[in-house]
Amino acid sequence: MLRLFVLSIFTISVFFPWFAMGDAPELRLVKPDSKIVVGKEFNVLFEASWTPSEIAIQVLPPQFDSIKWGKVVYGHSRMELENSKMVYEQEIRIIPNEIGTFEFPPANVAYIESDEVSTPFDPHKKTEEGEVEVEKETEPEIARKTLTTEPFTVSVAEEASPFFRNALVGVLLVMSVFLFTVWRRRTGTSGMSSAQRNLNSPQAALHAARQYQLDHDCYPFFQALLKAVVLTGAHANSKELRSKLEKLIRKVGYQEYTPAEDELDSIFREVERLVKSSRD
């Protein structure tokens, strides 16, 4: 009985402080996920979270070796309760001034556990003017525990020159116009095909072709003429004229061919004569 009592007292004395303390903070490092360009600011976020308990926890700003390849500024910080967890965040803003591949050093994030936590000395205080650049100062000795992050690689690229950007925009604009022109000519097939279903006579097809000629819209112009030839039936000259029109449609739609006005008039008169002779 006495041995059981002693064992119980020993167990409580060893393990009770851990129950009272709760979970130790977990540290997460949020790295930049976009391209890093010299002279342009990017952010690194330190986030510590823990389950609240009777023991108060205060997290101090992260400490790391000085960065030679850029300017470091402490950004916003916050500590609040989220989904039954205490969350501390500290943003680090970096403006790289060199191009190349560098290492963001390992960082130490200290925290203090106490029934009553006094406000510790903070070397990164904010002034009324805003956030200030990191300066190294000596902190008073305070009992604390430390969380550490792993170093990670940062690749800093050169910013594209204005000439390169303008040239790229110009190329994209030209390509867009070209692709739109090809799309319009090729989709003209389906659009005209829908309209062709309403052309139920050679005369109606000729009238539609004349309207397209006035607009100098060559692709549907030749399609309307082809429709007129098809509607004439198996006429003696229709086969040769039909083949000629099909070739012109392919040249306009796929080879960027632009016929002269005289050629449009000539082919129109040929189809017109065929339609007239088919009625005789």
Secondary structure, 3 states (H helix, E strand, C coil): CHHHHHHHHHHHHHHHHHHHHCCCCEEEEECCCCCEECCCCEEEEEEEEECCCCCEEEECCCEECCCCCEEEEEEEEEEEEECCEEEEEEEEEEEECCCEEEEECCEEEEEEEECCCCCCCCCCCCECCECCECCCCCCCCCCCEEEECCCEEEEEECCCCHHHHHHHHHHHHHHHHHHHHHHHHHHHHHHHHHHHCCCCCHHHHHHHHHHHHHCCCHHHHHHHHHHHHHHCCCCCCHHHHHHHHHHHHHHHHHCCCCCCHHHHHHHHHHHHHHHHHHHC
